Every structure is written in structure tokens, then in C-alpha cells.
Amino acid sequence: MPQDDMGKPSMVTCTAPVNIAVIKYWGKRHEELILPINSSLSVTLHQDQLKTTTTVASSRSFLEDRIWLNGKEEDISHPRLQSCLREIRRLARKRHSDGDPSVDVTGLSHKVHICSVNNFPTAAGLASSAAGFACLVFTLARVYGVEGELSGIARQGSGSACRSMHGGFVQWIMGHQEDGKDSLAQQVEPETHWPELRVLVLVASVERKPIGSTSGMQTSVQTSCLLKHRADSVVPGRMEEMIEAVHRKDFSTFAELTMKDSNQFHATCLDTYPPIFYLNNVSHQVISLVHQYNSHYKETRVAYTFDAGPNAVIYTLQEHVTEFVQVVSHFFPPETNGGQFLKGLPVDHAVLSEELKQAIGIEPMPKGIRYIISTKVHSLSLGKHGIHTTQ
């Protein structure tokens, strides 16, 4: 952590990806350590379309730790932020006491200023906290010279952040130890394993969700009988099936499990008392469209999943992307004046048959989808754990 004699800040910038779970994490058995009641599995999305960028500056001239998110200063005393800061600094001090000459002992007493920016809507159910805390932990680790397993620290900021520490297909193993040391993220397959898999994010809303994930989970754990059944009796078997489907690149099984698990997650939200509603009318229309589309072709070509928000994440194969984007554009006609409806990876135009339009048969919902983000599995390892760093 070099610094000149004038106290000029030392700065490190990193980026981290979003991950979207196909087997959902919902509910904690330990609030402070953020230990889940079930394991989960996610797909890490490409950073060209969805990422958090975090810069950490360290200086002896800083009087206190501070943080800015998307240009607005936030409360650095938040327990989860403090947990990440405290743990990284503890590991740095331990490395120094163990005799590691690369740790700058003078820098351990310096305060940090943190600036974090998302290139996608924050708190709208697009896993912004996962990317944010993964990026924060990785950047702090670079600043303080900490190496090794970091997913357990990222988990203490936001549970699903541990999965953004890896590219490709990632499982978060729930673990069983009381101290949480065995509750870590582990790559199931690398980003190069299934190059044909493509992802479409259908953004129905950029608004902050009315009930945050943390409070929603707490209420579900306290009141939902279905949630306990899901964690104990459903998820363990689904995790095994999903991992096997990923290994075999079996899209049909992958897609069916993804949709079933999304539906069950939202069923537990409805089973929560008072019930939690993350989906809206557009979400329900997307679900109908996907099932009608698959039914027309008599095979599962696309799958939906929804996190804690109304925005759909669609998984499909490269060969079906062009037509399905056109289907979405037809049944959710975009505004014609201004704004780019399709962002990210380019998609060719397709002509839909009248037979397909009639088979889907739902009422068009103009402007229901604000825009589509076309992306894929995180496919380029730009640094350790797939996180890009500049210094």
C-alpha cells in the first residue's frame, strides 16, 4: 500500500459482476454472520453489461472512513460495511504479525474513502448488493495486501456477494459450522463451460423495491411454513439435480429447475405473513409468455427467473435469442421515440410467424418492458476470482 511523503492517497479500482441465482437463497439461520438456511446456485453475468466499479483510496490525511454509492454519500457505520472493513483489516494485521514483509504496517492505521458505482439499477432486484459487496471486499483486500479465500468475508456484507467472487456457475454451500467458516462459494463450472448459454434481462422497473431482501427474509423465516419445507426437503435435491444439469449442459432440466425454483421462492413470499409481493403484472405476463412460447415448440427453449423484484432474467441458448427478443418486442411494444430498447450484446432482427403470435396469444402490454439487456455468462477472467483490478 505505497504512499508518498505528502500523504497523497493510494488508490485501487476493481470491478465485480452480478450473479443471478437459479436455485435461490432466501432466509438466514444467523443474521450477523449471514449464514443461509439452504445452499444456492447462480450464474455470473458478463461485466460488459452488468457490473459494480469500486475505488478505494487510503491516506494518512483522511480523518475517517467514508463511502459514496452512485455519487451519494452513505452511512459507513452500517454493520455490514463495518464487518467487511474490520475483517479485511484483521487479516492484514495477522499477515503482518506472521512476518509477511509485503504488508505495509503504516497503512493499517489509515482511513479509507470508498466510491462505488453500478452501471445498472440499484435495489431493483438485479443483485446490486451482491456485486457491490464482492467488489468492496476484493478492492479492500488489494489495498491492504490480503490474499486467499475472500468469499466468506463478502458473504458478511451481502449473502449472495460470495457468489460474485467467481465466474461461471457458482454454488454457495450453506455449511453447518456455527462460526460460518464452511459457508463459502465454490465454482461448479468455469465461464467457458457452456458458451451457448445466453441471458436476457427484461427490465420492467428501475424503482427501488418496497420491501428489502433483508427484512423480507427475516419475516419469511419467522412466518412461512413453506420456507422451512423448501429449505429442508426441496432445495437439497434440487441442488444436486441443477449441478448435474450444468455439468451435462442439459438445458431442458436446467430451465425447468430454474423456473420451478423461482416460482417456489415467490410462493414463500406469498406464504409470508403479511405476504410480500415482488412480482407485478408485467412479471406475470412474462411468465405466461415463456410457457406459451415453450408450449408452441413442444420443448423448453427459454426459462425465466425472478429475484426479489419484478425484473425477469431469461436463460436461453444462442440459437433462440433472436426470435425470443422479437417475441418480447412484439408483446411488450417499446416506446418509439427515444431510448434504446435493446442494450448489450447485439441481436439480429427476426420476423415472427402469425402462427407463433397466435399460439402465444397474450394481450400486448405496451411499454411494459422498459428495455432488454442482452448478455451472457461471465466469460473473461480479468483478474483473481474473475474480478478486474487497476492500481
MIVEXNU-920011 format. One record per residue (C-alpha): residue number from 0; residue in one letter; y, z, x. Coordinates in steps of 0.001 Angstrom, whole numbers, plus 500000, padded with zeros to 6 digits. Layout:
! MIVEXNU-920011
R | NUM | a | Y | Z | X $
...
//
This chain:
! MIVEXNU-920011
R | 0 | m | 500000 | 500000 | 500000 $
R | 1 | p | 502580 | 498838 | 502548 $
R | 2 | q | 506233 | 499629 | 502130 $
R | 3 | d | 509260 | 499099 | 504366 $
R | 4 | d | 511529 | 501862 | 505632 $
R | 5 | m | 514164 | 501226 | 502993 $
R | 6 | g | 511816 | 502185 | 500175 $
R | 7 | k | 511564 | 498663 | 498768 $
R | 8 | p | 508844 | 498650 | 496099 $
R | 9 | s | 505386 | 497363 | 496897 $
R | 10 | m | 504202 | 495142 | 494029 $
R | 11 | v | 500836 | 493845 | 492872 $
R | 12 | t | 500304 | 491471 | 489936 $
R | 13 | c | 496963 | 490859 | 488198 $
R | 14 | t | 495785 | 489099 | 485068 $
R | 15 | a | 492870 | 490064 | 482839 $
R | 16 | p | 491067 | 488278 | 479988 $
R | 17 | v | 490492 | 489041 | 476329 $
R | 18 | n | 486929 | 489673 | 475191 $
R | 19 | i | 485671 | 489222 | 471635 $
R | 20 | a | 482647 | 491257 | 470587 $
R | 21 | v | 479715 | 489626 | 468844 $
R | 22 | i | 477977 | 492992 | 468469 $
R | 23 | k | 480813 | 495322 | 467514 $
R | 24 | y | 481944 | 498642 | 468922 $
R | 25 | w | 483187 | 500911 | 466121 $
R | 26 | g | 483067 | 504673 | 466409 $
R | 27 | k | 483151 | 507228 | 469223 $
R | 28 | r | 480949 | 510207 | 469917 $
R | 29 | h | 483555 | 511612 | 472345 $
R | 30 | e | 487231 | 510907 | 471676 $
R | 31 | e | 488719 | 511857 | 475030 $
R | 32 | l | 486170 | 510071 | 477223 $
R | 33 | i | 485884 | 507204 | 474696 $
R | 34 | l | 482100 | 507216 | 474501 $
R | 35 | p | 480739 | 504931 | 471780 $
R | 36 | i | 478129 | 505670 | 469137 $
R | 37 | n | 476448 | 502326 | 469868 $
R | 38 | s | 476232 | 499680 | 472569 $
R | 39 | s | 478104 | 496388 | 472121 $
R | 40 | l | 478187 | 492855 | 473495 $
R | 41 | s | 481095 | 490470 | 473940 $
R | 42 | v | 482165 | 487074 | 475215 $
R | 43 | t | 485019 | 486951 | 477724 $
R | 44 | l | 487545 | 484235 | 476855 $
R | 45 | h | 489317 | 481951 | 479295 $
R | 46 | q | 492551 | 483280 | 480754 $
R | 47 | d | 494370 | 479958 | 480470 $
R | 48 | q | 494700 | 480632 | 476737 $
R | 49 | l | 494486 | 484434 | 476327 $
R | 50 | k | 495392 | 486963 | 478989 $
R | 51 | t | 497396 | 490022 | 479948 $
R | 52 | t | 499555 | 489918 | 483075 $
R | 53 | t | 500421 | 493271 | 484658 $
R | 54 | t | 502697 | 494008 | 487601 $
R | 55 | v | 502684 | 497464 | 489194 $
R | 56 | a | 505498 | 498417 | 491563 $
R | 57 | s | 505208 | 501527 | 493733 $
R | 58 | s | 508144 | 503105 | 495556 $
R | 59 | r | 509186 | 506429 | 497025 $
R | 60 | s | 512563 | 505845 | 495325 $
R | 61 | f | 511054 | 505952 | 491817 $
R | 62 | l | 511648 | 509300 | 490156 $
R | 63 | e | 508933 | 508996 | 487506 $
R | 64 | d | 506129 | 506758 | 486272 $
R | 65 | r | 507317 | 504243 | 483649 $
R | 66 | i | 505748 | 501403 | 481660 $
R | 67 | w | 507013 | 498358 | 479760 $
R | 68 | l | 504872 | 496355 | 477322 $
R | 69 | n | 506133 | 492884 | 476388 $
R | 70 | g | 509607 | 493843 | 477556 $
R | 71 | k | 509841 | 497133 | 475659 $
R | 72 | e | 509526 | 500493 | 477386 $
R | 73 | e | 506652 | 502580 | 476055 $
R | 74 | d | 505710 | 506233 | 476406 $
R | 75 | i | 503964 | 506696 | 479758 $
R | 76 | s | 502803 | 510161 | 478696 $
R | 77 | h | 500248 | 508682 | 476280 $
R | 78 | p | 496948 | 510461 | 477065 $
R | 79 | r | 495019 | 507226 | 477661 $
R | 80 | l | 497590 | 505887 | 480108 $
R | 81 | q | 497626 | 509231 | 481895 $
R | 82 | s | 493830 | 509257 | 482054 $
R | 83 | c | 493763 | 505886 | 483851 $
R | 84 | l | 496567 | 506838 | 486241 $
R | 85 | r | 495017 | 510203 | 487001 $
R | 86 | e | 491536 | 508807 | 487675 $
R | 87 | i | 492701 | 505983 | 489962 $
R | 88 | r | 494868 | 508394 | 491970 $
R | 89 | r | 491971 | 510863 | 492163 $
R | 90 | l | 489680 | 508190 | 493579 $
R | 91 | a | 492344 | 507142 | 496086 $
R | 92 | r | 492734 | 510733 | 497284 $
R | 93 | k | 488952 | 511047 | 497533 $
R | 94 | r | 488731 | 507905 | 499674 $
R | 95 | h | 491427 | 509318 | 501951 $
R | 96 | s | 489701 | 512699 | 502241 $
R | 97 | d | 486444 | 510864 | 503012 $
R | 98 | g | 488184 | 509371 | 506008 $
R | 99 | d | 488935 | 505852 | 504772 $
R | 100 | p | 491755 | 504598 | 507054 $
R | 101 | s | 492784 | 501845 | 504573 $
R | 102 | v | 494243 | 504385 | 502110 $
R | 103 | d | 497982 | 504930 | 502674 $
R | 104 | v | 498348 | 508676 | 502210 $
R | 105 | t | 502145 | 508470 | 501857 $
R | 106 | g | 501807 | 506086 | 498920 $
R | 107 | l | 499696 | 508540 | 496949 $
R | 108 | s | 502799 | 510560 | 496127 $
R | 109 | h | 504849 | 507550 | 494982 $
R | 110 | k | 505605 | 506905 | 491317 $
R | 111 | v | 504838 | 503531 | 489719 $
R | 112 | h | 506654 | 501188 | 487358 $
R | 113 | i | 504306 | 499069 | 485251 $
R | 114 | c | 505205 | 495854 | 483398 $
R | 115 | s | 502572 | 494289 | 481141 $
R | 116 | v | 502859 | 491072 | 479112 $
R | 117 | n | 500412 | 489426 | 476693 $
R | 118 | n | 500520 | 485670 | 476059 $
R | 119 | f | 499105 | 486256 | 472554 $
R | 120 | p | 499950 | 488502 | 469552 $
R | 121 | t | 499646 | 492233 | 470295 $
R | 122 | a | 497875 | 494660 | 467903 $
R | 123 | a | 496887 | 491826 | 465547 $
R | 124 | g | 493137 | 492196 | 466017 $
R | 125 | l | 492873 | 489980 | 469095 $
R | 126 | a | 491702 | 492663 | 471551 $
R | 127 | s | 495083 | 493094 | 473238 $
R | 128 | s | 494339 | 496682 | 474262 $
R | 129 | a | 491097 | 495585 | 475945 $
R | 130 | a | 492850 | 493040 | 478148 $
R | 131 | g | 495804 | 495387 | 478667 $
R | 132 | f | 493894 | 498401 | 479944 $
R | 133 | a | 491472 | 496295 | 482005 $
R | 134 | c | 494467 | 494703 | 483688 $
R | 135 | l | 496224 | 498049 | 484168 $
R | 136 | v | 493217 | 499687 | 485810 $
R | 137 | f | 492473 | 496744 | 488067 $
R | 138 | t | 496116 | 496445 | 489187 $
R | 139 | l | 496436 | 500174 | 489860 $
R | 140 | a | 493201 | 500023 | 491832 $
R | 141 | r | 494672 | 497300 | 494027 $
R | 142 | v | 497879 | 499274 | 494518 $
R | 143 | y | 496037 | 502420 | 495584 $
R | 144 | g | 493236 | 500734 | 497505 $
R | 145 | v | 490458 | 501805 | 495149 $
R | 146 | e | 487288 | 499701 | 495022 $
R | 147 | g | 483916 | 499796 | 493298 $
R | 148 | e | 482914 | 500345 | 489674 $
R | 149 | l | 486075 | 500385 | 487533 $
R | 150 | s | 484766 | 499697 | 484016 $
R | 151 | g | 484247 | 503418 | 483367 $
R | 152 | i | 487945 | 504044 | 484063 $
R | 153 | a | 489073 | 501081 | 481934 $
R | 154 | r | 486910 | 502484 | 479122 $
R | 155 | q | 489013 | 505654 | 479132 $
R | 156 | g | 492078 | 503558 | 478319 $
R | 157 | s | 490506 | 501454 | 475579 $
R | 158 | g | 486770 | 501383 | 474949 $
R | 159 | s | 486365 | 497614 | 474868 $
R | 160 | a | 488534 | 497260 | 478001 $
R | 161 | c | 485440 | 497954 | 480094 $
R | 162 | r | 484005 | 494628 | 478900 $
R | 163 | s | 487092 | 492718 | 480128 $
R | 164 | m | 486267 | 493767 | 483689 $
R | 165 | h | 483644 | 490993 | 483774 $
R | 166 | g | 483486 | 487325 | 482878 $
R | 167 | g | 480909 | 485570 | 480764 $
R | 168 | f | 478673 | 487589 | 478420 $
R | 169 | v | 479041 | 491339 | 478815 $
R | 170 | q | 477308 | 494363 | 477330 $
R | 171 | w | 478847 | 497826 | 477134 $
R | 172 | i | 475937 | 500218 | 477499 $
R | 173 | m | 476661 | 503270 | 475359 $
R | 174 | g | 474969 | 505679 | 477769 $
R | 175 | h | 473727 | 509176 | 476980 $
R | 176 | q | 475233 | 511487 | 479588 $
R | 177 | e | 477830 | 513953 | 478335 $
R | 178 | d | 480245 | 513087 | 481147 $
R | 179 | g | 480056 | 509376 | 480273 $
R | 180 | k | 479170 | 508229 | 483776 $
R | 181 | d | 476404 | 505989 | 482390 $
R | 182 | s | 478646 | 504398 | 479739 $
R | 183 | l | 479564 | 501230 | 481633 $
R | 184 | a | 479978 | 497489 | 481215 $
R | 185 | q | 477419 | 495114 | 482674 $
R | 186 | q | 477356 | 491320 | 482808 $
R | 187 | v | 474451 | 489831 | 480833 $
R | 188 | e | 475047 | 486236 | 481927 $
R | 189 | p | 477836 | 484677 | 484003 $
R | 190 | e | 480539 | 482411 | 482637 $
R | 191 | t | 478666 | 479335 | 483915 $
R | 192 | h | 475510 | 480101 | 481928 $
R | 193 | w | 476417 | 478364 | 478640 $
R | 194 | p | 479124 | 475745 | 479328 $
R | 195 | e | 478657 | 474058 | 475937 $
R | 196 | l | 479821 | 477158 | 474037 $
R | 197 | r | 483345 | 476813 | 472708 $
R | 198 | v | 485692 | 479237 | 470957 $
R | 199 | l | 488388 | 478663 | 468329 $
R | 200 | v | 490767 | 481479 | 467403 $
R | 201 | l | 492167 | 480927 | 463897 $
R | 202 | v | 495382 | 482930 | 463809 $
R | 203 | a | 496138 | 483923 | 460216 $
R | 204 | s | 498596 | 486693 | 461084 $
R | 205 | v | 500589 | 487832 | 464094 $
R | 206 | e | 501617 | 491078 | 462382 $
R | 207 | r | 500593 | 494485 | 463681 $
R | 208 | k | 497579 | 495711 | 461719 $
R | 209 | p | 498406 | 498533 | 459262 $
R | 210 | i | 495643 | 500862 | 460472 $
R | 211 | g | 494998 | 501004 | 464212 $
R | 212 | s | 491491 | 500876 | 465590 $
R | 213 | t | 491599 | 504436 | 466947 $
R | 214 | s | 492469 | 506106 | 463648 $
R | 215 | g | 490230 | 503715 | 461724 $
R | 216 | m | 487224 | 504608 | 463871 $
R | 217 | q | 487857 | 508321 | 463501 $
R | 218 | t | 487920 | 508055 | 459709 $
R | 219 | s | 484796 | 505872 | 459655 $
R | 220 | v | 482849 | 508317 | 461836 $
R | 221 | q | 483866 | 511176 | 459539 $
R | 222 | t | 483191 | 509498 | 456187 $
R | 223 | s | 480904 | 506428 | 456430 $
R | 224 | c | 477164 | 506907 | 455933 $
R | 225 | l | 476683 | 503202 | 456614 $
R | 226 | l | 478244 | 503535 | 460073 $
R | 227 | k | 475640 | 506094 | 461176 $
R | 228 | h | 472825 | 503928 | 459817 $
R | 229 | r | 474280 | 500926 | 461631 $
R | 230 | a | 474554 | 502748 | 464979 $
R | 231 | d | 471127 | 504397 | 464790 $
R | 232 | s | 468965 | 501797 | 463075 $
R | 233 | v | 470602 | 498349 | 463262 $
R | 234 | v | 472541 | 497866 | 466494 $
R | 235 | p | 469751 | 498736 | 468996 $
R | 236 | g | 467543 | 495933 | 467681 $
R | 237 | r | 470468 | 493537 | 467334 $
R | 238 | m | 471490 | 494117 | 470946 $
R | 239 | e | 468018 | 493128 | 472136 $
R | 240 | e | 467993 | 490024 | 469924 $
R | 241 | m | 471504 | 488998 | 470963 $
R | 242 | i | 470832 | 489395 | 474687 $
R | 243 | e | 467679 | 487296 | 474320 $
R | 244 | a | 469610 | 484637 | 472340 $
R | 245 | v | 472236 | 484470 | 475096 $
R | 246 | h | 469548 | 484187 | 477794 $
R | 247 | r | 467881 | 481336 | 475881 $
R | 248 | k | 471188 | 479716 | 474791 $
R | 249 | d | 469821 | 479860 | 471250 $
R | 250 | f | 472968 | 479093 | 469252 $
R | 251 | s | 471389 | 479435 | 465820 $
R | 252 | t | 470260 | 483025 | 466479 $
R | 253 | f | 473459 | 483861 | 468376 $
R | 254 | a | 475563 | 482586 | 465468 $
R | 255 | e | 473595 | 484313 | 462715 $
R | 256 | l | 473643 | 487668 | 464512 $
R | 257 | t | 477370 | 487289 | 465225 $
R | 258 | m | 478214 | 486707 | 461556 $
R | 259 | k | 475890 | 489419 | 460263 $
R | 260 | d | 477323 | 491952 | 462669 $
R | 261 | s | 480903 | 491068 | 461793 $
R | 262 | n | 480089 | 491421 | 458105 $
R | 263 | q | 478411 | 494771 | 458632 $
R | 264 | f | 481317 | 496061 | 460700 $
R | 265 | h | 483727 | 495240 | 457883 $
R | 266 | a | 481279 | 496701 | 455368 $
R | 267 | t | 481508 | 500014 | 457251 $
R | 268 | c | 485285 | 499736 | 456976 $
R | 269 | l | 484905 | 499387 | 453205 $
R | 270 | d | 482419 | 502275 | 453212 $
R | 271 | t | 485029 | 504432 | 454973 $
R | 272 | y | 486941 | 506793 | 452682 $
R | 273 | p | 489673 | 505845 | 451967 $
R | 274 | p | 488488 | 502277 | 452606 $
R | 275 | i | 490000 | 500173 | 455389 $
R | 276 | f | 490900 | 496539 | 454729 $
R | 277 | y | 491315 | 494412 | 457841 $
R | 278 | l | 490430 | 491061 | 456272 $
R | 279 | n | 492770 | 489188 | 453921 $
R | 280 | n | 492426 | 486242 | 451521 $
R | 281 | v | 492624 | 483747 | 454374 $
R | 282 | s | 489821 | 485577 | 456194 $
R | 283 | h | 487611 | 485410 | 453102 $
R | 284 | q | 488369 | 481703 | 452724 $
R | 285 | v | 487386 | 481071 | 456355 $
R | 286 | i | 484078 | 482867 | 455780 $
R | 287 | s | 483367 | 480674 | 452737 $
R | 288 | l | 484327 | 477530 | 454640 $
R | 289 | v | 481956 | 478316 | 457523 $
R | 290 | h | 478997 | 478965 | 455240 $
R | 291 | q | 479674 | 475821 | 453175 $
R | 292 | y | 480022 | 473748 | 456343 $
R | 293 | n | 476736 | 475044 | 457761 $
R | 294 | s | 475015 | 474605 | 454408 $
R | 295 | h | 476088 | 470958 | 454232 $
R | 296 | y | 474407 | 470205 | 457548 $
R | 297 | k | 471425 | 472459 | 456816 $
R | 298 | e | 471845 | 474138 | 460203 $
R | 299 | t | 474118 | 476756 | 461719 $
R | 300 | r | 476778 | 474817 | 463617 $
R | 301 | v | 479604 | 477362 | 463599 $
R | 302 | a | 479887 | 481151 | 463413 $
R | 303 | y | 482761 | 483477 | 462593 $
R | 304 | t | 483536 | 486970 | 463740 $
R | 305 | f | 486482 | 489241 | 462920 $
R | 306 | d | 487628 | 492246 | 464909 $
R | 307 | a | 489951 | 494833 | 463330 $
R | 308 | g | 492313 | 492230 | 461896 $
R | 309 | p | 492417 | 489087 | 459728 $
R | 310 | n | 492178 | 486520 | 462545 $
R | 311 | a | 488889 | 484641 | 462779 $
R | 312 | v | 487179 | 483850 | 466058 $
R | 313 | i | 484887 | 480860 | 465695 $
R | 314 | y | 481976 | 480198 | 468040 $
R | 315 | t | 480513 | 476703 | 468118 $
R | 316 | l | 479146 | 474102 | 470514 $
R | 317 | q | 481235 | 471425 | 472211 $
R | 318 | e | 479757 | 468624 | 470082 $
R | 319 | h | 481052 | 470176 | 466837 $
R | 320 | v | 484555 | 471209 | 467927 $
R | 321 | t | 486376 | 468005 | 466979 $
R | 322 | e | 485069 | 467832 | 463428 $
R | 323 | f | 485414 | 471532 | 462693 $
R | 324 | v | 489042 | 471656 | 463880 $
R | 325 | q | 489719 | 468772 | 461481 $
R | 326 | v | 487961 | 470695 | 458698 $
R | 327 | v | 490212 | 473718 | 459302 $
R | 328 | s | 493291 | 471465 | 459356 $
R | 329 | h | 492238 | 469888 | 456064 $
R | 330 | f | 491552 | 473089 | 454145 $
R | 331 | f | 494400 | 475061 | 455749 $
R | 332 | p | 497111 | 472376 | 455949 $
R | 333 | p | 499674 | 473344 | 458601 $
R | 334 | e | 503423 | 473086 | 458313 $
R | 335 | t | 504530 | 469538 | 459071 $
R | 336 | n | 507930 | 470410 | 460532 $
R | 337 | g | 507828 | 472240 | 463825 $
R | 338 | g | 505311 | 474392 | 465607 $
R | 339 | q | 502163 | 473349 | 467412 $
R | 340 | f | 499119 | 473850 | 465200 $
R | 341 | l | 496542 | 473380 | 467971 $
R | 342 | k | 497094 | 475257 | 471226 $
R | 343 | g | 494959 | 475470 | 474330 $
R | 344 | l | 492219 | 473007 | 475211 $
R | 345 | p | 492822 | 469529 | 473736 $
R | 346 | v | 490746 | 468371 | 470786 $
R | 347 | d | 490387 | 464750 | 469656 $
R | 348 | h | 491186 | 463681 | 466103 $
R | 349 | a | 488310 | 463184 | 463668 $
R | 350 | v | 488003 | 461550 | 460250 $
R | 351 | l | 486223 | 463671 | 457653 $
R | 352 | s | 483870 | 462066 | 455167 $
R | 353 | e | 484545 | 462567 | 451463 $
R | 354 | e | 481001 | 463891 | 451185 $
R | 355 | l | 481784 | 466711 | 453637 $
R | 356 | k | 485068 | 467583 | 451899 $
R | 357 | q | 483340 | 467780 | 448537 $
R | 358 | a | 480427 | 469794 | 449938 $
R | 359 | i | 482787 | 472449 | 451296 $
R | 360 | g | 484652 | 472377 | 448025 $
R | 361 | i | 487089 | 475246 | 448536 $
R | 362 | e | 490688 | 475162 | 447368 $
R | 363 | p | 493045 | 474218 | 450240 $
R | 364 | m | 495315 | 477059 | 451356 $
R | 365 | p | 498479 | 475554 | 452871 $
R | 366 | k | 499842 | 477425 | 455898 $
R | 367 | g | 497008 | 479978 | 455636 $
R | 368 | i | 496240 | 479438 | 459315 $
R | 369 | r | 499358 | 479606 | 461483 $
R | 370 | y | 497733 | 477943 | 464465 $
R | 371 | i | 494423 | 477462 | 466292 $
R | 372 | i | 493778 | 478490 | 469902 $
R | 373 | s | 491129 | 476239 | 471423 $
R | 374 | t | 489392 | 477933 | 474345 $
R | 375 | k | 486024 | 478626 | 475978 $
R | 376 | v | 484090 | 481289 | 477854 $
R | 377 | h | 485926 | 482573 | 480936 $
R | 378 | s | 484663 | 480040 | 483430 $
R | 379 | l | 486517 | 480592 | 486706 $
R | 380 | s | 486240 | 483720 | 488827 $
R | 381 | l | 489730 | 484135 | 490261 $
R | 382 | g | 489180 | 487480 | 491937 $
R | 383 | k | 486981 | 490523 | 491872 $
R | 384 | h | 485456 | 491083 | 488408 $
R | 385 | g | 486972 | 487739 | 487341 $
R | 386 | i | 490474 | 489179 | 487450 $
R | 387 | h | 493206 | 487295 | 489284 $
R | 388 | t | 495414 | 489112 | 491766 $
R | 389 | t | 498615 | 488240 | 493632 $
R | 390 | q | 500399 | 490504 | 496037 $
//
